[in-house]
């Protein structure tokens, strides 16, 4: 379906990425939003909408008050953590295309390393908003956490092991994802691992976290914030940056969902939720995987990149290891993927860093620029209720 006045991303802002920001999550959010507005050539007075994750600890009221926004007509939160990023831009797209708001700010801010860590079993002990989320996680988790599945790594590890078994693959496939993204980080000064290369031997020598997943199979724990400014194409014409069109967004949830990598799902080796999202994106845009010039696939774990490539149709089931070994994710490969270094080597901001990289690619300003990039796809976390989007150079 063609929209006469489609939604576009016109502003992008971010803080530095670190392991200890030294400031509150609210301040991080305000810094990123202020930078995004400046990037667009707008001011807080122009903003009348806010979207964030339900995992974010910064209520739109506090953000609006501290920015000095005097009138807001739209404010919403997208569901879950890793699955939320693309859906949040979908909410902004809805708001500006229907006239519910004129200029929407989307933000995610987190002190995920210095304050509370997703990689630790006690992460749900955080108060406030997290208490509500924790009640559900603890209830569901009571069926498997006592047996050692107390972290995201331990929950997705059986699916990773099953993938290796079913497709007769080795952990070299996981290691190639990690090395490929670390290579991208070496030419991205914003990446946390900039100037710190990694070899496949480094990968295999890293410590085991949850068999078969090693340290370098796992995304970082990061402090930082990223924000986007979304408005219509008509309004974008008078702004500073080349607009990036949000062609389509989608959400997907599979059967028997229970947190990450549900042990009750129909299959352990397929990214069902990502497939549901991808089918909608291709149908809504009339595009197909071969039309994509670049991808930002949610890389909370290396194995997730493999199963998402397959779920989106870039290759068949079990064929992602071969695609990797042939250099398919490199800048001149079939589908350059996570070209900023991703969550493994740039920063972990719940998938927003991947969307930010797509915006840069569509603008033509990425550190690892794909020549003449016109279309890009991004996803949220796989093996969890998730979302996705397709961006286009306008």
Secondary structure in CASP SS format (residue, H / E / C, confidence):
PFRMAT SS
TARGET T0000
AUTHOR 0000-0000-0000
METHOD secondary structure of the structure
MODEL  1
X C 1.00
X C 1.00
X C 1.00
X C 1.00
X C 1.00
X C 1.00
X E 1.00
X E 1.00
X E 1.00
X E 1.00
X E 1.00
X E 1.00
X E 1.00
X E 1.00
X C 1.00
X C 1.00
X C 1.00
X E 1.00
X C 1.00
X C 1.00
X C 1.00
X C 1.00
X C 1.00
X C 1.00
X H 1.00
X H 1.00
X H 1.00
X H 1.00
X H 1.00
X H 1.00
X H 1.00
X H 1.00
X H 1.00
X H 1.00
X H 1.00
X H 1.00
X H 1.00
X H 1.00
X H 1.00
X H 1.00
X C 1.00
X C 1.00
X C 1.00
X H 1.00
X H 1.00
X H 1.00
X C 1.00
X C 1.00
X E 1.00
X E 1.00
X E 1.00
X E 1.00
X E 1.00
X C 1.00
X C 1.00
X C 1.00
X C 1.00
X C 1.00
X C 1.00
X H 1.00
X H 1.00
X H 1.00
X H 1.00
X H 1.00
X H 1.00
X H 1.00
X H 1.00
X C 1.00
X C 1.00
X C 1.00
X C 1.00
X C 1.00
X C 1.00
X E 1.00
X E 1.00
X E 1.00
X E 1.00
X E 1.00
X C 1.00
X C 1.00
X C 1.00
X C 1.00
X C 1.00
X C 1.00
X H 1.00
X H 1.00
X H 1.00
X H 1.00
X H 1.00
X H 1.00
X H 1.00
X H 1.00
X H 1.00
X H 1.00
X H 1.00
X H 1.00
X H 1.00
X H 1.00
X C 1.00
X C 1.00
X C 1.00
X C 1.00
X C 1.00
X E 1.00
X E 1.00
X E 1.00
X E 1.00
X E 1.00
X E 1.00
X E 1.00
X E 1.00
X C 1.00
X C 1.00
X C 1.00
X C 1.00
X C 1.00
X C 1.00
X C 1.00
X C 1.00
X C 1.00
X C 1.00
X C 1.00
X H 1.00
X H 1.00
X H 1.00
X C 1.00
X C 1.00
X C 1.00
X H 1.00
X H 1.00
X H 1.00
X H 1.00
X H 1.00
X H 1.00
X H 1.00
X H 1.00
X H 1.00
X H 1.00
X H 1.00
X H 1.00
X H 1.00
X C 1.00
X C 1.00
X C 1.00
X H 1.00
X H 1.00
X H 1.00
X C 1.00
X C 1.00
X C 1.00
X C 1.00
X H 1.00
X H 1.00
X H 1.00
X H 1.00
X H 1.00
X H 1.00
X H 1.00
X H 1.00
X H 1.00
X H 1.00
X H 1.00
X H 1.00
X H 1.00
X H 1.00
X H 1.00
X C 1.00
X C 1.00
X C 1.00
X C 1.00
X C 1.00
X H 1.00
X H 1.00
X H 1.00
X H 1.00
X H 1.00
X H 1.00
X H 1.00
X H 1.00
X H 1.00
X H 1.00
X H 1.00
X H 1.00
X H 1.00
X H 1.00
X C 1.00
X C 1.00
X C 1.00
X C 1.00
X C 1.00
X C 1.00
X C 1.00
X C 1.00
X C 1.00
X C 1.00
X C 1.00
X C 1.00
X C 1.00
X C 1.00
X H 1.00
X H 1.00
X H 1.00
X H 1.00
X H 1.00
X H 1.00
X C 1.00
X C 1.00
X E 1.00
X E 1.00
X E 1.00
X C 1.00
X C 1.00
X E 1.00
X E 1.00
X H 1.00
X H 1.00
X H 1.00
X E 1.00
X C 1.00
X C 1.00
X C 1.00
X C 1.00
X E 1.00
X E 1.00
X E 1.00
X E 1.00
X E 1.00
X E 1.00
X E 1.00
X E 1.00
X E 1.00
X E 1.00
X H 1.00
X H 1.00
X H 1.00
X H 1.00
X C 1.00
X C 1.00
X C 1.00
X C 1.00
X C 1.00
X C 1.00
X C 1.00
X E 1.00
X E 1.00
X E 1.00
X E 1.00
X E 1.00
X E 1.00
X E 1.00
X E 1.00
X E 1.00
X C 1.00
X C 1.00
X C 1.00
X C 1.00
X C 1.00
X C 1.00
X C 1.00
X C 1.00
X C 1.00
X C 1.00
X C 1.00
X C 1.00
X C 1.00
X C 1.00
X C 1.00
X C 1.00
X C 1.00
X C 1.00
X C 1.00
X H 1.00
X H 1.00
X H 1.00
X H 1.00
X H 1.00
X H 1.00
X H 1.00
X H 1.00
X H 1.00
X H 1.00
X H 1.00
X H 1.00
X H 1.00
X H 1.00
X C 1.00
X C 1.00
X C 1.00
X H 1.00
X H 1.00
X H 1.00
X C 1.00
X C 1.00
X E 1.00
X E 1.00
X E 1.00
X C 1.00
X C 1.00
X C 1.00
X C 1.00
X E 1.00
X H 1.00
X H 1.00
X H 1.00
X H 1.00
X H 1.00
X H 1.00
X H 1.00
X H 1.00
X H 1.00
X H 1.00
X H 1.00
X C 1.00
X C 1.00
X C 1.00
X C 1.00
X C 1.00
X C 1.00
X C 1.00
X H 1.00
X H 1.00
X H 1.00
X H 1.00
X H 1.00
X H 1.00
X C 1.00
X C 1.00
X C 1.00
X C 1.00
X C 1.00
X C 1.00
X C 1.00
X C 1.00
X C 1.00
X C 1.00
X E 1.00
X E 1.00
X C 1.00
X C 1.00
X C 1.00
X C 1.00
X H 1.00
X H 1.00
X H 1.00
X H 1.00
X C 1.00
X C 1.00
X C 1.00
X C 1.00
X C 1.00
X C 1.00
X H 1.00
X H 1.00
X H 1.00
X H 1.00
X H 1.00
X H 1.00
X H 1.00
X H 1.00
X H 1.00
X H 1.00
X H 1.00
X H 1.00
X C 1.00
X C 1.00
X C 1.00
X C 1.00
X C 1.00
X C 1.00
X C 1.00
X C 1.00
X C 1.00
X C 1.00
X C 1.00
X E 1.00
X E 1.00
X E 1.00
X E 1.00
X E 1.00
X C 1.00
X C 1.00
X C 1.00
X C 1.00
X C 1.00
X C 1.00
X E 1.00
X E 1.00
X E 1.00
X E 1.00
X E 1.00
X E 1.00
X E 1.00
X E 1.00
X C 1.00
END
